[in-house]
Amino acid sequence: MWKIASGSFVGLVLLAPAANAQFARQEVIAFESAMMPPEDFLAGKKGTTVTLAGYLRLPGANGKNPVVVLFHGVGGLGGAGSPVHEWSRVLNEAGIGTFAVDGFSGRGVATMAEGAKVSPITRVVDAYRALELLAKHPLVESSKIAVMGFSHGGPAALYSSMVRFQQMHGKPDVQFAAHIPVYCSCGTTFRHDEVLDKRPVLLLHGTADDWVPIGPCREYVARLTKAGMNVRLIEYADAYHVFDGPGLREPVKLPQALTGRNCRIAESDGGAFVNAATKQPFSLSDPCFEKGTTIQYNEAAANKAHEDVKVFLKEAFAQK
């Protein structure tokens, strides 16, 4: 058992060599993060301490490995169609380690419906705490840690690049090498959200997504590009939400799934959220919400995304 910090522990599993093994070493690591409402996050408050766990898979048992931190969607780490395990396999085969964070179990969230209890933006804190943890690991290359988040986990990958949030919740001496939000919601405008760090950001999104539509991300990327930020959006034609989840080869219609695809939200001066159109306080009862979404795997889009990310990471990890 390797001690990382007070209250943290590691369960270590050394895997015997096998012809089809994608990773040489696996660890289950607990670490501390925080639980808070979004207004407290935006105010820079510390929140209530929670203990989360992550699954570290390293392609090499010796030497230092590059690692991508993975943040699951609202279905949880092992939810139906979750792409996290597939991405872990793909990245491990490319010689890149992964750290899949379970952001729900430690917060008492057991079902998709309960996922709404956790505000996506507050998972940015989880990203910073995971980064600090991995940067101290003897088998991780601290300058080559990236973050990737899917849907509900997307803001952890996207907005952890914001300088404002880094200053409030991160550590100045450790930063992600790259940020990869996947079908992430971009429909909220935060104060100073055009000021990112210098590390590259790559957004992946399907054009047919009717749960988290691509339009707001196109607009946000345009604003960031105009501001001189290092950001790029790759679009995948005819791809729905969770297009990279191989467990969803047939389309799944979710008539009761709540979607804010028509909502535009803005952070007010007091740290609260308002409907950008009406200027009224925003909540899950806002009339802009609708029900009815589709999720489906798209093999061509998934394979292209795998290659796009590997190329992106190779370039990002080569930067100094």
C-alpha positions, -999 to +999 in steps of 0.1 A: +000+000+000+015+033-011+006+064+009+000+095-012-015+119+014-034+117+046-066+098+042-056+085+007-048+049-001-040+027-031-051-008-038-026-023-062-031-051-087-001-063-107-013-081-138+005-111-151+017-107-187-008-118-213-010-117-250-041-096-251-034-073-220-036-036-228-021-025-195+007-038-172-003-022-139-036-013-124-043+006-091-074+018-074-067+051-057-088+071-033-084+108-031-101+138-015-122+163-034-152+185-025-190+187-027-206+221-031-234+239-049-223+257-081-227+291-066-201+282-039-178+269-066-181+301-086-173+321-054-141+300-048-154+283-016-139+250-005-171+230+000-175+197+020-148+171+017-157+139-001-136+109-009-136+097-045-118+068-062-101+065-095-089+035-116-053+040-128-042+018-157-007+021-169+007+005-201+042+003-185+051-010-150+085+007-152+094+043-160+070+073-161+038+072-182+017+099-198-018+097-184-053+109-194-078+115-166-113+103-177-146+118-164-177+097-170-212+110-180-244+111-160-248+074-163-218+069-140-185+051-145-201+018-155-234+031-170-250+016-200-230+024-231-203+043-211-173+050-233-148+054-205-136+017-206-133+018-244-112+049-243-090+034-216-084+004-238-076+026-268-053+049-250-035+021-232-028+004-265-013+037-277+011+037-247-009+062-226-022+055-191-057+064-179-072+074-146-109+069-146-125+089-118-158+077-102-173+111-094-206+097-082-202+068-057-183+088-031-212+114-033-239+088-027-252+090-063-263+055-075-286+061-105-287+083-136-316+102-121-295+111-091-267+125-112-285+158-113-275+162-076-239+169-088-234+201-108-211+194-138-191+226-132-182+216-097-164+185-110-137+209-122-125+205-085-123+168-090-101+174-121-076+195-101-075+171-072-069+142-095-041+162-113-024+169-080-026+133-070-012+119-103+016+145-104+031+129-073+028+093-086+062+077-092+051+061-125+034+091-140+051+119-160+038+150-143+042+172-173+021+148-195-012+146-177-043+154-198-080+155-189-109+141-210-146+143-200-178+129-215-212+148-214-218+155-177-180+150-172-172+174-201-171+206-181-144+190-159-123+188-190-133+220-207-135+245-178-105+232-159-086+252-186-101+285-174-075+307-156-101+320-132-111+286-120-074+275-118-067+304-095-096+297-072-094+259-070-062+246-086-025+248-078-002+271-097+027+247-099+008+219-117-014+221-149-029+197-174-010+193-206-042+192-226-081+193-223-105+171-243-142+177-237-164+152-256-201+161-264-198+187-236-224+213-229-212+248-239-245+266-233-234+284-202-215+317-203-192+322-173-174+354-164-139+355-179-146+322-198-125+335-228-093+335-207-078+300-208-043+288-200-020+282-229-025+244-230-044+231-261-081+223-259-098+198-283-136+195-284-153+164-300-190+166-309-215+148-331-236+170-355-268+149-348-266+152-310-301+161-297-292+158-260-263+183-259-264+201-293-232+212-310-244+248-318-233+264-285-199+247-287-194+261-322-202+296-308-179+292-278-150+280-299-155+309-322-153+333-292-122+316-279-105+316-313-112+353-316-096+358-282-065+340-294-070+308-273-055+274-284-088+256-291-103+234-318-136+217-324-138+184-345-173+176-357-185+141-365-213+139-391-245+121-383-232+112-348-256+112-318-248+116-281-224+089-268-213+081-304-182+065-289-201+041-266-198+006-282-225-008-260-251+013-279-250-002-314-287+002-317-303+036-312-318+042-277-347+066-274-350+082-240-384+100-240-382+110-204-346+122-205-344+159-196-324+181-220-314+217-219-307+219-256-327+251-259-314+267-228-288+294-227-275+302-193-253+330-180-235+336-147-247+367-129-226+390-108-237+373-076-225+339-087-260+326-095-272+314-129-299+332-150-317+323-182-297+344-207-328+351-227-352+361-199-327+372-173-347+352-147-331+329-121-323+295-137-333+261-124-342+226-136-378+238-137-370+265-163-394+263-193-365+260-217-360+224-207-375+196-229-377+158-227-367+133-253-332+124-265-314+097-285-281+080-279-263+057-303-229+044-311-214+054-344-184+032-353-170+054-380-171+085-358-157+066-328-128+052-348-121+087-362-122+102-327-098+076-314-073+086-341-079+123-337-073+121-300-041+101-303-027+126-328-037+155-306-021+140-275+011+132-293+014+168-302+003+181-268+027+159-249+056+169-271+051+206-262+072+221-234 
